[in-house]
Amino acid sequence: MNLARVRYLIFFQYCGTKYSGVMETRADQPCLGVQNYLEQAAQKLKAVTPIKFFISSRTDSGVHALCNSAHADIQRAEGKLPFTEEVLVRALNYNLKPEPISVLKAFRVPDNFHAQYQARSRTYVYRVVTGCSHLSQLPIFDRNLCWLVGEGPLNISAMQEAAQYLLGTHDFSAYRSASSENIFKSPIKTLAQLDITPASGHMSHHMPCRDLQFWELMFSSRSFLYKQVRRMTGALVAVGQGRLAAHQVKEILETRDPQAFPNNTIAPPDGLFLKHVAYDETDLKTDENITVS
């Protein structure tokens, strides 16, 4: 590897409420993307050439990430050694203040590594809450970080039954946004995981309202279609509320038609988190970095 120019895989997290999404927007837009701020922070490293982040996993406006990833090339001036991973993380985080964006870790990777195309899986978590009727009754620590679906409890067993129809390899066209820009992208996806488990709110056990019940829906696949997770979540919550029967989730899937998806059923962005992007460890190895911790 050329010591003057190094490619890094960078893992980062963000609260997506104030951003247009993770992808870069024009600088004159009133609401910028997370990538804009990452690249602004990186330019302060005074590299020889502008630093471009190649994001692995797109998230929309209002969607959060516990851990997203990107690769970037950094070329330092002649005679200067490459940044160590630790120094790069500290420098980027210093330059990102006060944005709700944090770089978690970085690895030196081969020059031909690509964060998007070499990702082996992506895991999303969607948080829902029941037990109150209005957003004002939800602790402020959870607002914009979950979907309030109403006072009544969800029928979790029915939701779990419906989830079984989505697991495995299917044509997910019906669960793709009808306005998707990537209409030519293959709708065949393999959903490897779909779990529905009890969860907790942020500090909610200290609140006077004890009726709140949080749930997490976890989805894992190598890749997803545009708004697929939010549409699957919306359908499962509709089952939990009795607005759809479990078998209708399968029937919608089998239509392969985005127009067959029920109106006003897509989950909002607030409760969605990109949890993890996984890679094969062998893809991360370089001559200078034989092991990955």
C-alpha positions as CSV (number, residue, x, y, z in Angstrom):
1,M,0.0,0.0,0.0
2,N,1.2,3.5,-0.9
3,L,2.1,5.1,2.5
4,A,1.2,8.6,1.2
5,R,-2.4,7.6,0.4
6,V,-4.4,5.3,2.7
7,R,-7.9,4.0,2.5
8,Y,-9.8,3.8,5.7
9,L,-13.1,2.0,6.7
10,I,-14.8,4.4,9.1
11,F,-17.7,3.4,11.4
12,F,-19.9,6.3,12.7
13,Q,-23.2,6.9,14.4
14,Y,-25.7,9.8,14.4
15,C,-29.0,11.0,15.5
16,G,-30.8,11.7,12.2
17,T,-33.6,14.0,13.3
18,K,-32.0,17.2,12.0
19,Y,-30.5,15.9,8.8
20,S,-31.8,15.3,5.3
21,G,-30.5,11.8,5.5
22,V,-27.0,10.3,5.5
23,M,-26.2,11.2,1.9
24,E,-24.5,14.4,0.8
25,T,-26.7,17.3,-0.3
26,R,-25.9,20.6,-2.0
27,A,-24.3,23.0,0.3
28,D,-27.0,25.6,-0.3
29,Q,-29.7,23.3,1.0
30,P,-31.4,24.4,4.4
31,C,-31.0,20.8,5.7
32,L,-27.8,19.0,5.0
33,G,-26.8,15.3,5.0
34,V,-24.6,13.6,7.6
35,Q,-22.0,13.1,4.8
36,N,-21.7,16.9,4.4
37,Y,-20.6,17.2,8.0
38,L,-18.2,14.2,7.9
39,E,-16.5,15.7,4.8
40,Q,-16.3,19.1,6.4
41,A,-14.6,17.6,9.4
42,A,-12.3,15.6,7.2
43,Q,-11.2,18.7,5.2
44,K,-9.7,20.1,8.4
45,L,-7.2,17.3,8.4
46,K,-5.4,19.2,5.6
47,A,-5.0,16.3,3.3
48,V,-3.4,16.8,-0.1
49,T,-6.6,16.1,-1.9
50,P,-10.3,16.5,-0.9
51,I,-11.6,13.6,1.2
52,K,-14.7,11.9,-0.1
53,F,-16.8,9.5,2.0
54,F,-18.3,6.6,0.2
55,I,-21.3,5.6,2.4
56,S,-22.2,1.9,2.8
57,S,-25.8,2.2,3.7
58,R,-28.3,5.0,2.8
59,T,-30.6,6.3,5.5
60,D,-33.4,8.8,4.9
61,S,-34.3,12.0,6.7
62,G,-35.1,11.3,10.4
63,V,-33.6,7.9,10.4
64,H,-30.7,7.2,12.9
65,A,-27.6,5.0,12.9
66,L,-26.1,3.2,15.9
67,C,-23.4,2.2,13.4
68,N,-23.1,3.1,9.7
69,S,-19.9,2.9,7.7
70,A,-18.0,4.5,4.8
71,H,-14.6,4.3,3.2
72,A,-12.4,7.3,2.5
73,D,-9.0,7.9,1.0
74,I,-6.6,10.2,2.8
75,Q,-3.4,11.4,1.2
76,R,-1.1,13.4,3.4
77,A,1.7,15.7,2.4
78,E,5.0,14.2,1.3
79,G,7.1,13.1,4.2
80,K,4.1,12.7,6.6
81,L,3.1,9.2,7.7
82,P,-0.5,8.1,7.5
83,F,-2.8,8.8,10.4
84,T,-3.1,6.0,12.8
85,E,-6.7,4.7,13.3
86,E,-6.8,6.2,16.8
87,V,-5.6,9.6,15.8
88,L,-8.0,9.7,12.8
89,V,-11.0,8.9,15.1
90,R,-10.0,11.5,17.6
91,A,-9.4,14.2,15.0
92,L,-12.7,13.6,13.2
93,N,-14.7,13.7,16.4
94,Y,-13.0,16.9,17.5
95,N,-13.9,18.5,14.1
96,L,-17.5,17.2,14.2
97,K,-18.4,19.1,17.4
98,P,-21.2,20.0,18.3
99,E,-23.1,17.9,15.7
100,P,-24.8,14.7,17.0
101,I,-22.4,12.6,14.9
102,S,-19.7,10.4,16.3
103,V,-16.9,8.4,14.7
104,L,-16.7,5.1,16.5
105,K,-13.6,3.4,14.9
106,A,-11.5,3.2,11.8
107,F,-9.5,0.5,10.0
108,R,-6.9,0.7,7.3
109,V,-8.2,-1.4,4.4
110,P,-6.9,-2.4,1.0
111,D,-6.9,0.2,-1.8
112,N,-9.7,-1.7,-3.7
113,F,-12.0,-2.1,-0.6
114,H,-15.5,-0.7,-1.1
115,A,-17.7,0.0,2.0
116,Q,-21.0,-0.5,0.1
117,Y,-20.3,-3.4,-2.2
118,Q,-18.3,-5.5,0.3
119,A,-20.8,-5.3,3.2
120,R,-22.0,-8.8,4.0
121,S,-25.1,-7.8,6.0
122,R,-27.0,-4.8,7.4
123,T,-29.1,-4.9,10.5
124,Y,-31.8,-2.4,11.4
125,V,-33.8,-2.0,14.6
126,Y,-37.2,-0.3,14.7
127,R,-38.5,0.9,18.1
128,V,-42.3,1.2,18.8
129,V,-44.0,2.1,22.0
130,T,-47.6,1.7,23.3
131,G,-49.3,3.0,26.5
132,C,-50.1,6.6,25.8
133,S,-52.3,8.5,23.4
134,H,-50.3,11.6,22.6
135,L,-46.6,12.4,21.9
136,S,-46.7,14.9,24.8
137,Q,-47.1,12.0,27.2
138,L,-43.9,10.3,25.9
139,P,-40.7,11.2,27.8
140,I,-38.7,13.8,25.9
141,F,-35.8,11.4,25.9
142,D,-37.6,9.1,23.5
143,R,-39.3,11.6,21.2
144,N,-38.0,11.3,17.6
145,L,-36.5,8.0,18.6
146,C,-39.5,5.7,18.5
147,W,-43.0,5.4,17.0
148,L,-45.9,5.9,19.3
149,V,-48.5,3.6,18.0
150,G,-51.3,4.2,20.6
151,E,-52.5,3.3,24.0
152,G,-53.7,-0.3,23.5
153,P,-51.3,-3.2,23.6
154,L,-50.0,-4.9,20.4
155,N,-50.8,-8.6,19.6
156,I,-47.3,-9.7,19.5
157,S,-48.0,-13.3,18.8
158,A,-49.9,-12.3,15.7
159,M,-47.0,-10.1,14.7
160,Q,-44.6,-12.9,15.1
161,E,-46.8,-15.2,13.0
162,A,-46.9,-12.6,10.3
163,A,-43.1,-12.1,10.5
164,Q,-42.5,-15.7,9.5
165,Y,-44.0,-15.0,6.0
166,L,-41.3,-12.3,5.4
167,L,-38.3,-14.4,6.5
168,G,-36.3,-16.1,3.7
169,T,-35.8,-15.2,0.0
170,H,-38.6,-13.4,-1.7
171,D,-39.5,-10.8,-4.3
172,F,-40.1,-7.9,-2.0
173,S,-41.5,-5.6,-4.7
174,A,-44.7,-5.0,-2.7
175,Y,-42.6,-3.8,0.3
176,R,-40.6,-1.4,-1.8
177,S,-41.6,2.3,-2.0
178,A,-43.7,3.0,-5.1
179,S,-41.6,6.1,-5.6
180,S,-38.3,4.3,-5.5
181,E,-35.7,5.8,-7.8
182,N,-34.0,2.4,-8.2
183,I,-36.8,0.6,-10.0
184,F,-34.3,-1.5,-11.9
185,K,-32.7,-2.8,-8.7
186,S,-33.5,-6.5,-8.1
187,P,-36.4,-6.9,-5.7
188,I,-35.1,-10.3,-4.7
189,K,-33.8,-10.1,-1.1
190,T,-33.1,-12.6,1.6
191,L,-34.4,-11.6,5.0
192,A,-32.2,-13.6,7.4
193,Q,-33.6,-12.2,10.7
194,L,-36.8,-10.7,11.9
195,D,-37.2,-10.7,15.7
196,I,-39.8,-8.8,17.8
197,T,-38.6,-8.4,21.4
198,P,-39.5,-6.3,24.5
199,A,-37.3,-3.2,25.0
200,S,-37.0,-0.3,27.3
201,G,-37.2,3.5,27.0
202,H,-34.5,6.0,27.8
203,M,-34.9,6.7,31.5
204,S,-38.6,5.8,31.3
205,H,-38.5,3.7,34.5
206,H,-38.0,7.0,36.3
207,M,-41.1,8.6,34.8
208,P,-44.5,8.7,36.5
209,C,-46.2,7.0,33.6
210,R,-45.6,3.3,34.1
211,D,-47.8,2.0,31.3
212,L,-45.4,2.5,28.4
213,Q,-44.3,-0.7,26.6
214,F,-41.4,-0.5,24.2
215,W,-40.8,-3.1,21.5
216,E,-37.9,-3.6,19.0
217,L,-38.2,-5.2,15.6
218,M,-34.9,-6.3,14.3
219,F,-34.3,-7.0,10.6
220,S,-31.1,-8.4,9.0
221,S,-30.3,-8.9,5.3
222,R,-27.4,-8.3,3.0
223,S,-29.3,-5.3,1.6
224,F,-32.8,-3.8,1.6
225,L,-35.0,-2.1,-0.9
226,Y,-35.9,1.6,-0.5
227,K,-38.2,2.0,2.6
228,Q,-38.5,-1.8,2.8
229,V,-37.9,-1.9,6.6
230,R,-40.4,0.9,7.3
231,R,-43.1,-0.8,5.1
232,M,-42.5,-4.2,6.8
233,T,-42.7,-2.6,10.2
234,G,-45.9,-0.7,9.3
235,A,-47.5,-4.0,8.1
236,L,-46.5,-5.9,11.3
237,V,-47.8,-3.1,13.6
238,A,-51.0,-3.1,11.6
239,V,-51.3,-6.9,12.4
240,G,-50.5,-6.1,16.0
241,Q,-53.4,-3.6,16.1
242,G,-55.8,-5.9,14.3
243,R,-56.0,-3.7,11.2
244,L,-54.4,-6.5,9.1
245,A,-54.6,-10.3,9.6
246,A,-51.2,-12.1,9.7
247,H,-51.9,-14.0,6.4
248,Q,-52.5,-10.7,4.7
249,V,-48.8,-9.8,5.1
250,K,-48.1,-12.9,2.9
251,E,-50.8,-12.0,0.5
252,I,-49.4,-8.5,0.0
253,L,-45.9,-10.0,-0.5
254,E,-47.2,-12.4,-3.2
255,T,-48.7,-9.5,-5.2
256,R,-45.2,-8.2,-6.0
257,D,-46.9,-4.9,-6.5
258,P,-46.0,-1.7,-4.5
259,Q,-49.5,-0.4,-5.1
260,A,-51.0,-3.3,-3.2
261,F,-49.4,-2.1,0.0
262,P,-52.2,-0.5,2.3
263,N,-52.3,3.2,2.4
264,N,-51.1,5.0,5.5
265,T,-49.4,1.9,6.8
266,I,-45.7,2.8,6.4
267,A,-43.9,3.4,9.6
268,P,-42.4,6.9,10.1
269,P,-38.7,7.4,10.1
270,D,-38.3,8.3,13.8
271,G,-38.1,4.8,15.2
272,L,-35.6,3.4,12.6
273,F,-32.0,2.8,13.5
274,L,-29.3,1.2,11.3
275,K,-27.7,-1.0,14.0
276,H,-24.8,-2.6,12.2
277,V,-23.0,-3.1,8.9
278,A,-21.0,-6.4,8.8
279,Y,-17.9,-7.3,6.7
280,D,-15.8,-10.4,6.3
281,E,-12.7,-9.9,8.3
282,T,-10.5,-11.1,5.5
283,D,-11.7,-8.2,3.3
284,L,-10.3,-5.7,5.9
285,K,-6.8,-7.1,6.0
286,T,-3.8,-5.2,4.5
287,D,-0.1,-5.8,4.6
288,E,0.2,-3.1,7.3
289,N,-2.9,-4.3,9.2
290,I,-2.9,-8.1,9.5
291,T,-5.4,-8.3,12.3
292,V,-8.7,-6.5,13.0
293,S,-9.9,-6.0,16.6
